């Protein structure tokens, strides 16, 4: 059985990865737009519109508000980081570059595009960009732990820190813990790729695309492209690791199958995107803190012994890492509860301060009615999406389970 | 309480300070008081008698009686009565004690009073400019009769580089500027948010960037029967409300009443307008929180309603139906079944979309507990429309001061106890369904008869007056007309509902996050103004080109053709 077949080795493999993950990403976005248009009862733009948009932006002039080098570097860093990430992404088969510990490299690399966005936002000096940048940071800090834990569950189950090893084992050994981790990854995907209801870093209607408000022309194009590619990369990762069935020996066939499964997952992401309003950042953070808490590592039997007090999700993350390969904590460390907090110097810092408290499981003293509200908002996102989709379909009025009593009375 | 009892109470309390009483009808009373007693009289009305402040109208009566008249208009809702407190101010010392410290709802009204008429409100807590541009010369007050219409100062005069005196940012906050151009603020206004992190600490507002001076036009360039057409252009969405309100007011001032059938047609169009305005708003509100599916679907459902408008009036919007004394077009008997059929279809689709939105838990999570406006605060700020009904107060001009045909078919007043953004959403949605019910009733019960009054007087004597409120989709629109010579009013005062609602904004968004500011603003469906042209400036060459209506029409038709051809 040749599940661990590599895409292609070396340079040709790298080219293939870039073509699939970066080159085809605008096409995926175009299909998502078409899906959105269908739900909207619209005709929608042509499927290749994202390519046309990128081409247009690339030939336009770049109006820069500052000459700061961080500002100028950020788009290239963002897309560049994404391309490198693509080289480490499995597509049903081993990634182009794979070596012992590549899963950890992936987790580190996955943060680079977000960091580029945040740095670029702060360098622009625009207040909306500040807000967007700090929101991006909060999303990153709340979503990455969930994704990392999910990946590490896979690593522990496979007893391997390489994608190759995980691919080999996960396909033959379905397990509950992998199912839970996969679900958590799926829920985190929505925010990781910046789709509704978790697109608050950009939030056109609130903060005018936040980090990108000052961007134009090629800079904007690179960021956009990186965002499209991010969608492909994380979907491919989800499908390869957590939905590996049916596994086929032929590498080419396996890739095609993975692409087909990705289309299904992308459609799901698209549907959730189109039938949900945007949540507030505090609601989304509370949501992911809960998901993180639910990826219960007790399913990974070999970690049960000698566990320290574990009712805080980040502790689990750290412990897991130590138990797994004796590796130091990754970005989870940033979100670790307790310890000395830096003095808040500016907005960004203050938000980090808040993030820590969320991730540490300490209730967030935020809003009137905030806690009960976010509890409602949370896990029902998916079922609600389906209900609403049904209710809003063109034929209308079907699926009135949640009908308002007053209106039903009057309607009769 | 009747008007006689009210006057008795005021006379008993203030004695000689009540100089004169003019009772237009048993429900409309004007009380002339000594300028020094304006504040206690207004306070007694507001605090003791529970009157609600509507608006202040300043009138230049120097040519007639040698003074400026300042009319504070109040409404006693339970008694279905309007009370106007008039004070006459000598032109040589044009000041009057401010009632804002006692009646907070007069905050903007008194700022505007100085801006347009030059009567200073002594002791006003915030006497900054409200309406006129920053570079407008000091001492030029456009609503004074010696200022001719169109006789405006040249741009770039003495105050050319004046800028608005914004409130300084509080300690430890940074400023986020929203507007004058912002994705979800379709109209020009600027909001400065003083924020700490994502939390709004305070805010400041500057609007009226495209103030068009329609009131001045009304009392110096138009005639009684031309005004309805201009009034309809006050708003691009609820224009019919303004023309209806003006017509009812002018009819009252002239002592006539439109025939019953005309009043039914007016009510019918007012309800149609409410439905399409609420659905338009629903779409925009959805868009504000990133829910574009609601936007697209709500606007798709809205389309048959626009068809209905066109069928009845000949236009999708800005119908040109109203005249003083009646309406211009009748609804033919033979289209009635067709209209009812469309109404059924609209109801089916609207109910579906309303149920989908009301049953949406994520939407509810996003909107609940945000933009709180408790009952007492809503009362104090005298907000109107769904904004006040969302705070559980059953205020609705259609029931409180019935006009058109609402005395014969009263609508159900819809309130919601939650006092937050969600409450305002639910109120609007349920009102939409209620309006559909009204339309069906109205179409069925519409009496036969003429559509234009036959007893319109040839000469309208000066110094007559009328005041009316009409429940627009956003709240009450108030029109106040004082007749003059030359076949035109001496003063035509208009207050659109957003004028009052916007004053509650600082309270609503205080301590909310930036994310909630647009939807909180959107929850009261603000309507600032509408502009009618676009100017394109080439920044390289400096050339500018104004796109007029014809050009815009041509461009949009070309775009439609392109889409069709694809």
Contacts between the chains, C-beta under 8 A, distances in Angstrom:
chain1	res1	chain2	res2	distance
A	36	B	292	7.6
A	39	B	293	5.7
A	40	B	292	6.6
A	40	B	293	5.9
A	40	B	295	8.0
A	40	B	296	3.6
A	40	B	297	7.2
A	41	B	296	6.1
A	41	B	297	6.7
A	41	B	300	5.3
A	42	B	296	6.1
A	43	B	563	8.0
A	127	B	174	6.2
A	127	B	175	7.1
A	127	B	176	4.9
A	127	B	177	7.6
A	128	B	176	7.0
A	131	B	176	7.3
A	131	B	198	6.4
A	131	B	514	6.0
A	134	B	197	7.8
A	134	B	198	7.7
A	135	B	198	8.0
A	196	B	290	5.4
A	196	B	291	7.8
A	197	B	290	7.5
A	197	B	362	6.4
A	199	B	290	6.5
A	200	B	515	6.6
A	203	B	290	6.9
A	203	B	515	6.9
A	204	B	183	5.6
A	204	B	290	7.7
A	205	B	183	5.4
A	205	B	184	4.5
A	205	B	287	6.4
A	205	B	288	4.9
A	205	B	289	7.1
A	205	B	290	6.3
A	205	B	518	5.7
A	206	B	514	6.3
A	206	B	515	5.1
A	206	B	517	7.5
A	206	B	518	5.6
A	207	B	514	6.5
A	207	B	515	7.9
A	208	B	182	7.2
A	208	B	183	5.9
A	274	B	292	7.4
A	274	B	293	5.4
A	275	B	293	5.8
A	276	B	291	6.9
A	276	B	362	5.6
A	277	B	286	7.0
A	277	B	289	4.2
A	277	B	290	5.7
A	277	B	291	3.8
A	277	B	294	7.8
A	277	B	360	7.9
A	277	B	362	6.1
A	277	B	363	5.3
A	277	B	366	5.4
A	278	B	289	5.2
A	278	B	290	3.6
A	278	B	291	7.4
A	278	B	366	7.3
A	278	B	515	7.7
A	279	B	362	7.2
A	279	B	365	7.4
A	279	B	366	6.1
A	280	B	366	6.8
A	280	B	513	6.3
A	280	B	515	4.9
A	280	B	516	6.9
A	281	B	198	7.0
A	281	B	513	7.5
A	281	B	515	6.6
A	282	B	513	7.5
A	283	B	365	6.6
A	283	B	366	7.4
A	347	B	174	7.4
A	347	B	197	5.4
A	350	B	197	5.3
A	351	B	197	6.4
A	351	B	198	7.8
A	367	B	369	6.7
A	367	B	370	7.8
A	367	B	513	7.9
A	368	B	369	4.9
A	368	B	370	8.0
A	368	B	372	6.8
A	369	B	368	6.4
A	369	B	369	3.4
A	370	B	369	7.4
A	373	B	365	4.9
A	373	B	368	5.8
A	373	B	369	5.9
A	374	B	365	6.9
A	376	B	361	5.6
A	376	B	364	7.1
A	376	B	365	4.7
A	377	B	361	7.2
A	377	B	362	5.6
A	377	B	365	3.6
A	377	B	366	7.2
A	380	B	361	5.5
A	380	B	362	7.1
A	381	B	362	6.2
A	384	B	360	6.4
A	384	B	361	5.7
A	384	B	362	5.4
A	387	B	359	7.3
A	388	B	293	7.5
A	388	B	356	5.7
A	388	B	360	6.0
A	391	B	352	6.4
A	391	B	353	7.9
A	391	B	355	6.7
A	391	B	356	3.7
A	391	B	359	7.5
A	392	B	293	6.0
A	392	B	294	8.0
A	392	B	297	5.2
A	392	B	352	7.8
A	392	B	353	7.0
A	392	B	356	5.5
A	396	B	348	7.1
A	396	B	349	5.6
A	396	B	352	4.0
A	396	B	353	7.5
A	397	B	348	6.3
A	397	B	349	7.5
A	397	B	351	6.4
A	397	B	352	3.4
A	397	B	355	7.2
A	400	B	352	7.7
A	400	B	355	5.4
A	400	B	359	7.9
A	401	B	359	7.4
A	402	B	355	7.0
A	402	B	358	7.4
A	402	B	359	2.6
A	402	B	360	7.7
A	403	B	355	4.6
A	403	B	358	7.8
A	403	B	359	6.4
A	404	B	354	7.4
A	404	B	355	6.1
A	404	B	358	4.4
A	404	B	359	6.9
A	404	B	426	7.9
A	404	B	430	7.8
A	406	B	430	6.4
A	407	B	351	6.3
A	407	B	354	6.1
A	407	B	355	6.4
A	407	B	358	7.2
A	407	B	430	6.6
A	407	B	433	5.7
A	410	B	433	5.9
A	410	B	434	7.4
A	410	B	437	6.6
A	411	B	347	7.4
A	411	B	351	5.3
A	411	B	433	7.3
